[in-house]
Amino acid sequence: MIIGAIAMASAILLAFLRVPLAFALLAVSVAGIGFAINWNIAFQLVPLTISDAVLSYDLAVVPMFILMGNIISKTGIASDLFRAAYAFVGNVRGGLALSTMVACSGFSAVCGSSYATAATMAKVAYPSMRKYRYSDELASGTIAAGGTLGILIPPSIIMVVYGILTQTNIGDLFVAGVVPGLLGLAFYMAAISFVAAINPSHAPKGERTPWAEKIKTLAGVWPFFLLFGLIIGGLYAKLFTPTEAAGIGAGLAILIASFHGRLTWAALRAIIIDTAYTSVSLYSVLFGALMLSKLLTLSGLAIGVLELVQSTGLEGTALILAIMCVFLVLGCVMDSMAIILIFVPLFAPIVVAQGFDLVWFGIIVIVVTEIALITPPVGMNVFVLKAVLPNVAIGRIFKGLIPFIAVDLVRLGILIAFPAITLWLGNQA
């Protein structure tokens, strides 16, 4: 158990030091199992774990959803969604920020990546907001916060990772993420309206769009409704598995982009190469996380932590709040994926022992990692945005995120207090 604890501490330290997570987790796991049990077993577990994961039917969902998101991201379809949203709400105070948030939610629904959502919408929406004299704080804060919806509104890559780590049904996670995701969108839009009301100079009104033009812009949003409706509707109705949904979504995205005349052979080749690189990187990290999970089990650390928690007397909602506090603190200094990969295998057995639903726990964990993406000093969405918008100071971005972090914490409290909100849609199926 001591060796397991040392290995966990080492993994956390290496994550802090920005050592590539895949190498850090694999090295720590092999060394921990080697010292705790046997070096031959440690080295034999590596190929066995990798082969089991590679042959997993569920894991095939990853490259397909990444491919679908890359196609939508790199073929300019996101711009169509932003134009449609702006046409309907752009003339009200803060309307441009509201339309950006709507576009972020729509784009994230078919992208699955917070970073891609933030980077894409920064290129699409930020120039328009600056054109209408929006403050840097509100403009950048809206985009950074809107990007976090990418890991909650399904399909979500981080949901797939959570599902594989905890052996939770990925389709159930996708369905459960819809209502909390829409709740997050509503809260973010309320935060924008509040900022626009108390600081009108931060959010001037835009131009009114004629109804004929509004109707015309709707022609550009049907791909998002089609993809989201097909994937979530099919999973909700149990028509196909998440892996089948991913394949259908990727194929349909290719057809849509080709129909719009935006997918050349050169673009498709670049998209496929980028998808391969991203998938391999994610697979490598996941292999390391699966090895770490084996270390926690074999060393007895998971059981030891469970016994320690039981000895504190914490149970029920108090225990969940304590775990969420740990995640929130970690989120200030660690990447969200690292938090999921290192700590979910440690806490999941405790949650199960307390009788909580792992689908519900997965959603609130993802909400916490959403908050981690925009909290200082290491909010990864902020640094993605800074790379795209080098002239905007990081301090201004974090300042603009304060109202969004506040409503995120309120949403987290509601989801913890009322689990039925998260599980309602899945229970209707």
C-alpha positions in Angstrom: 0.0 0.0 0.0 2.9 2.3 0.8 4.4 1.6 -2.7 1.0 2.4 -4.2 0.8 5.7 -2.4 4.3 6.6 -3.5 3.4 5.8 -7.1 0.3 8.0 -6.9 2.3 10.8 -5.4 4.9 10.4 -8.2 2.2 10.5 -10.9 0.8 13.7 -9.4 4.3 15.3 -9.2 5.1 14.3 -12.8 1.7 15.8 -14.0 2.6 19.0 -12.2 6.0 19.1 -13.9 4.2 18.7 -17.3 5.9 15.4 -18.1 3.9 13.8 -21.0 1.1 12.1 -19.1 1.3 8.8 -21.1 4.9 8.3 -20.2 4.4 9.4 -16.6 1.5 7.1 -15.9 3.1 4.1 -17.6 6.5 4.5 -15.9 5.0 5.0 -12.5 2.6 2.1 -12.9 5.2 -0.4 -14.1 7.6 0.7 -11.3 4.9 0.5 -8.7 3.7 -3.0 -9.7 7.3 -4.1 -10.1 8.3 -3.1 -6.6 5.0 -4.1 -4.9 4.6 -7.5 -6.6 6.9 -8.7 -9.3 8.8 -7.1 -12.2 7.9 -9.9 -14.6 4.2 -9.4 -13.9 4.7 -5.6 -14.3 6.2 -6.0 -17.8 3.7 -8.6 -18.8 0.8 -6.5 -17.8 1.8 -3.7 -20.3 1.2 -5.6 -23.5 -1.8 -7.4 -22.0 -3.4 -4.1 -21.0 -2.7 -2.4 -24.3 -4.0 -5.4 -26.3 -7.2 -5.6 -24.3 -7.8 -1.9 -24.7 -7.0 -1.9 -28.4 -9.4 -4.8 -29.0 -12.1 -3.1 -27.0 -15.2 -2.4 -29.0 -15.9 0.7 -26.9 -12.5 2.3 -27.6 -13.3 2.4 -31.3 -15.6 5.3 -30.5 -12.6 7.7 -29.9 -11.2 8.1 -33.4 -14.6 8.3 -35.0 -15.8 11.2 -32.8 -12.5 12.9 -33.2 -12.8 12.6 -37.0 -16.3 14.0 -36.9 -15.2 17.0 -34.8 -12.2 17.7 -37.0 -14.3 17.7 -40.1 -16.8 20.2 -38.6 -14.0 22.3 -37.1 -11.8 22.5 -40.2 -14.4 23.0 -43.0 -15.9 26.3 -41.8 -19.3 24.9 -40.8 -18.9 26.5 -37.3 -19.1 30.0 -38.9 -22.6 29.2 -40.3 -23.8 28.3 -36.8 -22.4 31.6 -35.4 -24.0 33.7 -38.2 -27.4 32.0 -37.5 -27.2 32.6 -33.8 -26.2 36.3 -34.3 -29.0 36.9 -36.8 -31.6 36.1 -34.1 -30.1 37.6 -30.9 -27.4 39.9 -32.1 -29.4 43.1 -31.8 -30.0 42.9 -28.1 -27.5 44.1 -25.5 -24.9 41.4 -25.1 -26.5 39.6 -28.1 -23.2 38.9 -29.8 -21.9 37.2 -26.7 -25.1 35.3 -26.3 -24.9 34.1 -29.9 -21.3 33.1 -29.4 -22.4 31.0 -26.4 -25.1 29.3 -28.5 -22.7 28.7 -31.3 -20.2 27.2 -28.7 -22.9 24.8 -27.5 -23.9 23.7 -31.0 -20.3 23.3 -32.1 -19.3 21.4 -29.0 -22.3 19.1 -29.5 -20.6 17.6 -32.6 -17.0 18.3 -31.7 -16.5 16.8 -28.2 -13.4 18.8 -27.4 -13.2 21.9 -25.2 -9.9 23.0 -26.7 -11.2 22.8 -30.3 -14.4 24.6 -29.4 -12.5 27.5 -27.7 -9.9 27.8 -30.5 -12.4 27.6 -33.3 -14.9 30.1 -31.8 -12.0 32.5 -31.0 -11.3 32.7 -34.7 -15.0 32.9 -35.6 -16.5 35.2 -32.9 -13.8 37.3 -31.3 -13.2 39.6 -34.4 -17.0 40.4 -34.5 -17.2 41.1 -30.8 -14.2 43.5 -31.0 -15.8 45.1 -34.1 -18.8 46.0 -32.0 -16.6 47.3 -29.2 -17.2 44.4 -26.7 -14.7 44.5 -23.8 -11.8 42.0 -24.0 -13.0 40.6 -20.7 -16.5 39.7 -21.8 -15.4 38.6 -25.3 -12.6 36.3 -24.2 -14.4 35.1 -21.1 -17.5 34.1 -23.2 -15.4 32.0 -25.6 -13.3 30.3 -22.9 -16.3 29.4 -20.8 -18.3 28.4 -23.9 -15.5 26.0 -24.8 -16.0 24.0 -21.6 -19.3 22.8 -22.9 -17.4 20.6 -25.3 -16.7 18.0 -22.7 -20.2 17.9 -21.3 -22.6 18.2 -24.2 -22.4 14.8 -25.9 -20.7 13.3 -27.7 -17.7 13.9 -25.4 -14.3 12.3 -25.6 -13.7 12.7 -21.8 -17.0 10.9 -21.2 -15.7 8.0 -23.3 -12.5 8.0 -21.2 -14.5 8.0 -17.9 -16.7 5.2 -19.2 -13.8 3.0 -20.1 -12.0 3.7 -16.7 -15.1 2.9 -14.6 -16.7 0.4 -17.0 -19.8 2.6 -17.2 -22.1 2.5 -20.2 -21.0 5.3 -22.5 -24.4 5.7 -24.1 -25.9 6.3 -20.7 -23.3 8.9 -20.0 -24.0 10.7 -23.3 -27.8 10.8 -22.6 -27.2 11.9 -19.0 -25.0 14.8 -20.2 -27.7 16.5 -22.2 -29.7 18.2 -19.4 -26.7 19.3 -17.3 -25.2 20.6 -20.6 -28.3 22.6 -21.5 -28.4 23.9 -17.9 -24.9 25.1 -18.2 -25.7 26.9 -21.4 -28.7 28.6 -19.7 -26.6 29.6 -16.7 -23.8 31.0 -19.0 -26.3 33.0 -20.9 -27.7 34.4 -17.7 -24.2 35.4 -16.6 -23.7 37.3 -19.9 -27.1 39.1 -19.5 -26.1 40.0 -16.0 -22.7 41.5 -17.1 -24.4 43.3 -20.0 -27.0 44.8 -17.6 -24.6 46.1 -14.9 -21.9 47.2 -17.4 -23.6 48.2 -20.7 -20.3 49.5 -22.1 -18.9 45.9 -22.1 -21.7 44.7 -24.4 -23.0 47.2 -26.9 -26.0 46.3 -29.1 -25.5 44.9 -32.5 -27.4 45.4 -35.8 -30.9 44.1 -36.3 -31.1 41.4 -39.0 -34.2 41.4 -41.3 -36.4 38.3 -41.0 -35.6 37.2 -44.6 -31.9 37.1 -43.7 -32.7 35.3 -40.4 -34.5 32.5 -42.3 -31.7 32.3 -44.8 -29.1 31.8 -42.1 -31.0 28.7 -40.8 -29.8 26.9 -43.9 -26.4 26.6 -42.3 -27.4 25.0 -39.0 -29.1 21.9 -40.2 -25.8 19.8 -40.0 -25.6 20.4 -36.3 -29.2 19.5 -35.6 -28.9 16.4 -37.9 -25.7 15.1 -36.3 -26.7 15.8 -32.7 -30.3 14.6 -33.2 -29.1 11.4 -34.9 -26.4 10.5 -32.3 -28.3 11.4 -29.1 -31.7 10.3 -30.5 -30.3 7.0 -31.7 -28.6 6.3 -28.3 -31.8 7.4 -26.4 -33.9 5.1 -28.5 -31.4 2.3 -28.2 -31.1 2.1 -32.0 -27.4 1.7 -32.0 -24.3 1.6 -29.7 -22.0 4.6 -29.0 -19.4 3.1 -31.3 -22.0 2.7 -34.1 -23.2 6.2 -33.5 -19.6 7.5 -33.8 -19.1 5.7 -37.1 -22.4 7.0 -38.5 -21.6 10.6 -37.3 -18.2 10.6 -38.9 -19.5 9.3 -42.2 -22.4 11.8 -42.2 -20.0 14.6 -41.4 -17.9 13.7 -44.4 -21.1 13.7 -46.6 -22.2 17.0 -45.2 -18.9 18.7 -45.7 -18.7 17.3 -49.3 -22.3 18.5 -50.0 -21.2 22.0 -48.9 -18.2 21.8 -51.3 -15.8 22.4 -48.4 -14.0 19.1 -48.3 -11.2 18.7 -50.7 -8.9 15.7 -50.9 -6.1 17.7 -49.4 -8.3 18.8 -46.5 -9.5 15.3 -45.9 -5.9 14.0 -45.9 -4.9 16.6 -43.3 -8.0 15.9 -41.2 -7.3 12.1 -41.2 -3.6 12.7 -40.2 -4.6 15.0 -37.4 -7.2 12.6 -36.2 -4.7 9.8 -36.2 -2.2 11.8 -34.2 -4.8 12.9 -31.7 -6.2 9.4 -31.3 -2.8 7.8 -30.7 -2.0 10.5 -28.1 -5.2 9.8 -26.3 -4.8 6.1 -26.5 -1.3 6.3 -25.1 -2.6 8.3 -22.1 -5.5 5.9 -21.6 -3.2 2.9 -21.6 -1.2 4.5 -18.8 -4.3 5.2 -16.9 -5.5 1.6 -17.2 -2.1 0.5 -15.9 -2.4 2.9 -13.0 -5.8 1.5 -12.2 -4.3 -2.0 -12.0 -1.6 -0.7 -9.7 -4.3 0.8 -7.3 -6.0 -2.6 -7.2 -2.9 -4.8 -6.9 -1.2 -2.7 -4.3 -4.3 -2.5 -2.1 -4.2 1.3 -2.2 -7.8 1.6 -3.4 -9.0 -0.6 -0.5 -6.9 1.3 1.9 -8.3 4.7 0.8 -11.8 3.3 1.1 -11.1 2.2 4.7 -9.6 5.5 5.5 -12.7 7.3 4.2 -15.0 5.0 6.2 -13.0 5.8 9.3 -13.6 9.5 8.9 -17.3 9.0 9.2 -18.0 10.9 6.0 -20.8 9.5 4.0 -23.5 10.4 1.5 -23.6 14.0 0.2 -20.9 15.1 2.6 -18.5 12.6 1.1 -19.3 13.7 -2.4 -18.8 17.3 -1.5 -15.4 16.4 0.0 -14.4 14.7 -3.2 -15.6 17.6 -5.3 -13.5 20.0 -3.2 -10.4 17.8 -3.9 -11.2 18.0 -7.6 -11.7 21.7 -7.5 -8.4 22.3 -5.8 -6.6 20.0 -8.2 -8.3 21.7 -11.1 -6.5 25.0 -10.2 -3.1 23.4 -10.9 -3.7 20.3 -13.1 -5.1 19.6 -16.5 -8.6 18.2 -16.5 -7.7 15.0 -18.4 -4.9 14.3 -15.9 -7.4 14.7 -13.0 -9.8 12.2 -14.6 -7.1 9.7 -15.4 -5.3 9.7 -12.1 -8.1 10.2 -9.5 -11.3 8.7 -11.0 -9.9 5.1 -10.6 -9.1 6.0 -6.9 -12.5 7.5 -6.0 -14.9 5.4 -8.2 -14.8 2.4 -5.8 -15.6 4.7 -2.8 -18.6 6.2 -4.7 -19.8 2.7 -5.6 -19.4 1.6 -1.9 -21.6 4.5 -0.9 -24.3 3.4 -3.3 -24.1 6.3 -5.7 -24.8 6.0 -9.4 -21.5 6.1 -11.5 -23.4 7.8 -14.4 -24.4 10.7 -12.1 -20.9 10.8 -10.5 -19.3 10.9 -13.9 -21.4 13.9 -14.9 -20.6 15.9 -11.8 -16.9 15.0 -12.1 -17.0 16.3 -15.7 -18.7 19.5 -14.5 -15.9 20.0 -12.0 -13.3 19.4 -14.8 -15.2 22.0 -16.8 -14.6 24.5 -14.0 -10.9 23.4 -13.9 -10.5 24.4 -17.6 -11.1 28.1 -16.7 -9.7 28.5 -13.2 -6.4 30.1 -12.5 -3.5 29.6 -12.5 -3.7 26.6 -15.0 -7.0 27.0 -16.9 -6.1 25.2 -20.1 -8.9 26.8 -22.1 -7.4 30.2 -21.2 -4.0 29.2 -22.5 -5.6 27.8 -25.7 -7.4 31.1 -26.1 -4.2 33.0 -25.4 -2.4 31.1 -28.2 -5.1 32.1 -30.7 -5.5 35.7 -29.3 -1.9 36.7 -28.4 -2.9 40.4 -27.9 -5.3 39.7 -25.1 -3.7 39.6 -21.6 -4.3 36.4 -19.6 -5.3 38.5 -16.6 -8.2 40.0 -18.6 -9.4 36.6 -19.7 -9.4 35.3 -16.1 -11.2 38.5 -15.0 -13.9 37.9 -17.7 -14.4 34.4 -16.4 -15.4 35.3 -12.9 -19.2 35.4 -13.5 -19.0 32.1 -15.5 -17.1 30.3 -12.7 -19.7 31.6 -10.2 -22.6 30.2 -12.1 -20.7 27.0 -12.7 -20.4 26.5 -8.9 -24.1 27.1 -8.5 -24.9 24.5 -11.2 -22.5 22.0 -9.6 -24.3 22.5 -6.2 -27.7 21.9 -7.9 -26.6 18.7 -9.7 -25.2 17.3 -6.4 -28.3 18.2 -4.4 -30.7 16.9 -7.0 -29.2 13.8 -8.8 -32.6 13.3 -10.5 -31.9 16.2 -12.8 -28.9 14.4 -14.3 -30.6 11.0 -14.5 -34.1 12.2 -15.6 -33.6 11.9 -19.4 -32.0 8.4 -19.2 -34.8 7.2 -16.9 -37.4 8.2 -19.6 -35.9 5.9 -22.2 
